[in-house]
Amino acid sequence: MMAAEAPQPKFRLKKRAIARQQRQSGVDFMFENPADGRFKDLECVKGLLVEFPDQVFKRVTSYCQYGFAYQKRTLFIGTLPTFVPAAPCPESACQWLRKGASHPGQVVGTPQAEKNSIPPLLVDLIVDSWMKFRVAKTYLLVDVFSGWGSIEQRVCEQQLKGRWMNVRVFSNDIVHRAHTDCNLDMQKWTPSQLLVFSMLRFWASDIEEASKHPKGVAGWLVDSGTTILFHTSTPCETYSVNGLCVHRVKGSAQPKSEAAVRADALNTKLVSNFKFLCLSPGPLLPFLAT
């Protein structure tokens, strides 16, 4: 008689069940900031990686790997395990270095609109990775600090080609530009509140029903087959290499200017909100019994 198969440890069942639930529905976030700056050294950011090692991931790449003429090493910290960009240059040589040449451009002197834009090919990777990870009817991308609108512009370009037709972009920036849906100062507002404005933009007729949902607007969206990604290119002035001597104590992330204190408070609040929306075992990701 064949021996009965030994039962799997309960913690494995629980982990797989949670992963399955997260893949089918949920809320994700992605921070972006200069790779060689001090954003990654904030206690709230380091804490994310320690507290959620299987759900929050650090990725580093450079814009020259995605078609831009200058290097610009950049850091992503977020919840998409499928987002695996090319290793940064020069550790992994970009197209220019592989030809034996130097980068034809530099960040310094680059027009402001381009300097604060994400390469289209990198936007492609972000969205494709998100759609690979999540299975949903509708994809809502909330661009928290949209700058010059490079994400929305790329999504529109791809939709003209018949791709990503179920992706909706809601753009916020404190500066009013033609592409922005609202102009909220995120020192005073939260990502959760941005979702309410997203509802008014795309699901206005359902706002009353969503407001009564036991899990809030985010819960209503998830239950209706919408998955959410907050892209957060949080302001880098006090974290970037160029600003460190003014805003940070040498060799550390410790703030020494009022601007740095405000920036740290902003990011601490954002991390706290994303932990609740994306990582909490409470409203959106109920604990699964073994």
N, C-alpha and C positions, 0 to 999 in steps of 0.2 A: 504493500500500500504506500502510495507516495505521501511523503511528509507534507503537512500543511505549510504553506509559505509563511514565514515569520512576518508579523505585522510591522509596518514602517513606524519609526518614531513619530510621536504626535506632533512635535515641533515642525517636522518636514511637511506634514499635511497642512498645517496651519499656514506655513510660509507659502506653499503653492496656491492655496485657496486665496490668500490675500493678493498674490501676484496676479491671479486670474481675474479677480475683481478689479484691480487697478487697471489692467489692460483694457477691460471692457468699458469702463467709465471712470471719469475722474477729472481732477484739476492738476495742472502742472505749472511749474515756473522755471524760468531760466534767467539768471543774472549774467550780465556781461560787463567787464571792466578790464583795464590794461593788465596784461599778464605780469608785468614787471613792477606793478605798483603795489600799494598796501591794502587794497580792498580785501584780498584773500586773508590778510592777517587780523582782520577784525574778529573779536571774540565771538560775536554772533554768527559770523560766517564759518569760522573754524568749528564752532559748536554744531552747526548743521551737519558737517561731514563726519564728525565723531558720533553724534547721536543717531544719524540715519545712514550708516555706511552702505546699506543695500538699496537705498532709495535716492540718495543725493550724490551726484557725481561731479568731479572736477575735470574739465577738459581745457587744454591749451592749444591754440593754433595761431596762425598769422595770416593777415589779409593777403599777403603775396602768394599764398598757396591757393587763393581763390580768384586770381586774375588781376588784383590791384598791383600797381607799379611800385608801391612802397611796402615795407615789411609789416609794421604795426602788429606786434604780438598781442594777442587778446586771450582773455580767460573767460570761460563759461562755467557757471556752477548752477546745476539744475537737476530735474527729476526725469530726464529722458535717457534711459540706458542705451537706447539705439542711436543716440547722437554721438558719433565718434569721428571728429574731424581729423584732417591730416595733422601730423605733428608739426610744431612750429619751426620756422626757419630761424637760424641756420642749422639747428640740430638735424632737421630734415630739409635738405636743399630744395628751394622752390625752383620754378622753371627758369628764372634768371640765373641763379647760381649754378644750375646744372649745365647751362650753356657757357659757363666760365665768365659770365658778366656780373656786374653789380646791379643792385636795384635801380631802375631808371628814375624812380621818384622818391620823394621824402615826404613825411607827414608835414614837416615845417614848410610853409609856403603853399600847401595844398588848399584850394578853396574850401571855405567852411562847410558848404553843403556836402562836398565829397568826403571831407575829413571826418564828418559825423554820420557817414552812411555805412551800412553793412554791405559787403560785396554781394551782388545778386546770386552768385554761385553758392555763397555761404547761406544766404536765405533759403535757397533751394534745399540745401542739406538739412537745415533746421526743420523746415516744414515736412519734407519727405521722412525724416526720422520720427517726427511726431506722429505722422499718419501711419507709419510702420508700427509704432508702439501702441497707439490707441485705435480701437475700432469704434467708429461713431457715425451717426447720420450727418451731423454738422460739426464743423471745427471752428471754434471761436478763438481767435488770436487777439489778445488784448495787449497792445503796444503801449506800455506804461509811460515811457519817456521816448516818444516817437521821433523827436528831432526833426529831420528833414523828410521823414516819411519813406525811407528806403525799403522797409518791409512791405508796407501797403503797396508801394509802386511795383515791387517785384511780384506780389500776388496778383495784382491787376494785369501785369504783363503775361503771366502764366495763364490766367483765365482767358485772355484773348486768344490763347493757343488751345483752349479747351481743357486745361489742367486745373486741378484744385477748385472745381466749381462749387464745392460745398464748404469752402473756407470763407469765413467772414472776418474782417479785420476792424477792430475798434481802436482808434488812435487818440492818445492823449498826450499833450505836451503843455507846459506852462506858457509857452509862446504860441500865439495864434498864427497858424499857417493854413494854406488852402486845404490841406488834407486832414486837418485835425477835426475830430468829432467833439472834443471838449478840451478845456484848458485849465485843468485842475492842478493846484500846487500840492504835490504829494507829501509835503510836510504837514498838510492839514487834512488830507483825505487818505483813504486806504484802498487797496486793490478790491476789497469786498464792495466798497461803494462804487468803484468803477464798473462793477458788474451790473449794478442797477441802471447806470447810464447806458451800458451796452444793451440791456433789455429794452430800454426806451428807444434805442436806435434800431434794433432788429426785431424785437418781439413786443412792440408797444401794446398790442391788443391782449397780451397775456400777462401784463405787469401786475394786475390785481390778483390773479390766480397765483402768480409766482410769489407775491409778497405774503401770501397766506400759507405757503409751503412750510412744513415743519422744519425743513433743512435750509430755509431761506432761498434766495434767488439762485445761488450756486447749486443747491440741491435740486431745484426745479429744472434748471438747465441740464444737469446730468441725467435726471430721471426722464427728460424728454429726448434723450439721445444726442445731446451736445457735449462735447469734450472741450475743455478750456485750457489755453496756454497763455500765461502771463510772460511776455518778453520784457525784461527789465534792464535796459542799458542805463543803470543808475549813474547820475552825474559823477564824473571822475576827476574833477579839478583838484580835489584835495588828496586824491589817492595816486595820481599819475606821477611818474618820475619827475616831470618838470615842476610839479607843485609841492613836492615833499619838503623842500627846504623852507618853504613858507608856512606850510600847514601841519607838519608832523615833526615830532622829536626825532632827531637823527638816529637812524637805525631801528626805528620802531613805527608802529601804527598809532602811537599815542598822539592825540590831537594837541596842537598848541595855538590854534587860531579858532575864532568863533565859527568860521565857515566849516572847519573840520569837525567841530563839536556838533553842528547842525547836521552835517552829512552823516555822521555816525548815528545820530538819533534817528534820522530818516531810515537808514538801512536796518537798524535794529527793529524799528517798527515794521518795515517790509518783511523781514525775516519772520517776525512773530506772526504776522498775518498769513504768510505763506505756510507756515507750520500748521496753522489752524485749518486753512483751506485745503492743503495738499497732502499733509502728512499726519494730521491728527487722527486717532482712532475713534473720533467722535462723530460730528454731523455728517461728513461725507463718506468716510470709510469706516463703517461700523465694525467693531471687533468681531471676528469670526470664531465661533467655538470650535474646539477640536473635534 
